[in-house]
Amino acid sequence: MTSKIQQIPLQTIDGAAASLEDFDGNVLLVVNVASKCGLTPQYTALEGIYERFRDQGFAVLGFPANDFGGQEPGTNEEISEFCGTSYGVQFPMFSKIVVTGEDKHPLYAALTSALPEAEGDKEAFRENLRGYGMTPTEDPEVLWNFEKFLVSRDGEVVARFAPGITPDDERVTSAIDRELQATQR
């Protein structure tokens, strides 16, 4: 059975129509990404866990967003080129979207509604942002680039990780492994 979140229309980074339904039966890690962020090196770990788990029915899905500090200013073509050249990204990438505020993409509205709070030390991250003169978002909004949502094989949002938790952190990999071992609900 397809979940509501799986039916939300998406667009791949090269402009093709898509949805999470295209990945039905897979465990997904949905991540808002940016090319000019202090956390951009997380692309390496994202690609690493994609390589590690993809043969078991897992995919990382990257959603470029320019919501935070103008850290994803590029076009879809520029982003695709950067990810391939700089980080060897092979996991699916999607067109640039908005992940916070009134104009947020319906996918991110559904993700944040399903799990309003992320695991991890969000307050320390917020304090760090304030130290740079920035005003951080509050729950349930996405805090920053590289926030991660884990979606089960049947399209349920089962975990959410703050940006400071790297993709290869045991909390993330254990959650992925647990979902890969679970039977469809």
C-alpha positions in Angstrom: 0.0 0.0 0.0 1.3 3.4 -1.0 1.6 6.0 1.8 0.5 9.6 1.3 4.1 10.8 1.4 5.1 8.5 -1.4 2.5 10.1 -3.7 3.9 13.7 -3.4 5.1 14.9 -6.9 8.8 15.5 -7.1 11.3 16.3 -9.9 14.7 14.7 -10.3 17.7 17.0 -10.6 17.6 16.6 -14.4 13.9 17.5 -14.6 12.1 14.2 -14.8 8.9 13.6 -12.9 9.3 11.4 -9.8 7.9 10.6 -6.4 9.0 8.5 -3.4 6.7 5.8 -4.8 9.5 5.2 -7.4 11.4 3.8 -4.4 8.6 1.7 -3.0 9.8 -1.1 -0.9 13.1 0.7 -0.1 14.3 2.3 3.1 15.1 5.9 2.3 17.2 8.6 3.9 15.9 12.0 2.7 18.4 14.8 3.2 18.3 18.5 2.4 21.8 19.2 1.0 23.9 22.3 0.1 27.2 22.8 -1.8 28.6 25.7 0.2 27.9 24.7 3.8 30.3 23.7 6.6 28.5 20.4 6.6 28.9 19.8 2.8 31.6 17.1 3.5 28.7 15.0 4.8 28.2 14.1 1.1 31.1 11.7 1.5 29.4 9.9 4.4 26.0 10.0 2.5 27.6 8.3 -0.5 29.4 5.8 1.8 26.2 4.6 3.5 24.4 4.6 0.1 27.1 2.2 -1.2 27.1 0.2 2.1 23.3 -0.4 2.2 21.9 0.0 -1.3 22.0 -3.7 -2.3 19.7 -4.3 0.7 17.0 -2.0 -0.6 18.2 1.4 0.7 18.6 4.8 -1.0 19.8 8.2 0.0 17.7 11.0 -1.7 19.3 14.4 -1.9 17.2 17.5 -2.0 19.3 20.7 -2.6 17.9 23.7 -0.8 19.0 27.3 -0.5 17.1 28.0 2.7 20.1 28.5 5.0 22.6 31.3 4.5 22.4 31.2 0.7 24.5 28.0 0.8 23.0 26.4 -2.3 23.0 29.2 -4.8 23.6 27.0 -7.9 21.3 25.8 -10.6 20.3 22.1 -10.8 23.0 21.6 -13.4 25.7 23.3 -11.3 24.6 21.3 -8.2 24.7 18.0 -10.2 28.1 18.8 -11.6 29.5 19.8 -8.1 28.2 16.6 -6.4 29.5 14.3 -9.1 32.9 16.0 -9.5 33.6 16.9 -5.8 32.1 14.0 -4.0 31.4 11.2 -6.6 27.7 11.3 -5.6 25.8 8.4 -7.3 22.7 8.5 -5.0 19.5 10.1 -6.5 19.4 13.8 -6.4 16.3 16.0 -6.9 15.6 19.5 -8.1 16.3 22.3 -5.7 13.4 23.0 -3.3 12.4 25.1 -0.3 12.4 23.1 3.0 11.2 25.7 5.5 8.6 28.4 5.9 5.3 29.1 4.1 6.7 28.1 0.7 8.2 24.7 1.8 7.8 21.9 -0.6 4.9 19.5 0.3 7.4 16.7 0.9 9.1 18.7 3.6 5.7 19.7 5.0 4.8 16.0 5.3 8.2 15.0 6.7 8.3 17.7 9.5 4.6 17.1 10.3 5.2 13.3 10.7 8.2 13.9 13.0 8.3 17.4 14.5 11.6 16.9 16.4 15.0 15.7 15.3 17.2 13.5 17.4 20.5 15.2 18.3 21.8 18.3 20.1 19.8 20.9 18.3 20.2 23.6 21.0 24.0 23.5 20.7 23.6 23.8 17.0 21.2 26.8 17.4 23.6 28.5 19.8 26.4 28.1 17.3 24.2 29.7 14.6 23.4 32.6 16.9 27.1 33.0 17.5 27.4 33.7 13.8 24.6 36.3 14.0 22.0 34.0 12.4 18.5 33.3 13.6 17.9 29.6 13.7 14.5 27.9 13.0 12.5 26.3 15.7 10.8 22.9 15.7 9.1 21.5 13.7 11.1 23.3 11.0 14.2 21.9 9.5 17.1 23.4 11.5 19.8 23.6 8.8 21.3 21.8 5.8 21.9 18.1 6.1 18.9 17.2 8.3 18.0 13.6 7.7 14.7 11.8 7.6 14.5 8.0 7.6 11.5 6.6 5.7 10.5 3.0 6.1 9.9 0.5 3.2 6.2 1.4 3.4 6.6 5.1 3.4 6.4 6.0 7.1 8.7 8.6 8.6 10.4 6.6 11.4 13.4 8.8 12.4 14.8 12.3 12.1 18.3 13.3 12.7 19.7 16.8 13.4 22.2 18.3 10.9 25.2 17.7 13.3 24.6 13.9 13.3 26.7 12.6 10.4 25.2 10.0 8.1 27.7 7.4 9.3 26.9 8.0 13.0 25.9 4.8 14.7 22.5 6.3 15.5 21.8 6.7 11.8 23.3 3.4 10.6 21.6 1.4 13.4 18.2 2.9 12.4 18.8 2.1 8.8 19.8 -1.4 9.6 16.8 -1.8 11.9 14.5 -0.7 9.1 16.2 -2.9 6.5 15.6 -5.9 8.8 12.0 -5.0 9.5 9.2 -6.6 7.5 6.8 -4.2 5.8 4.2 -3.0 8.3 
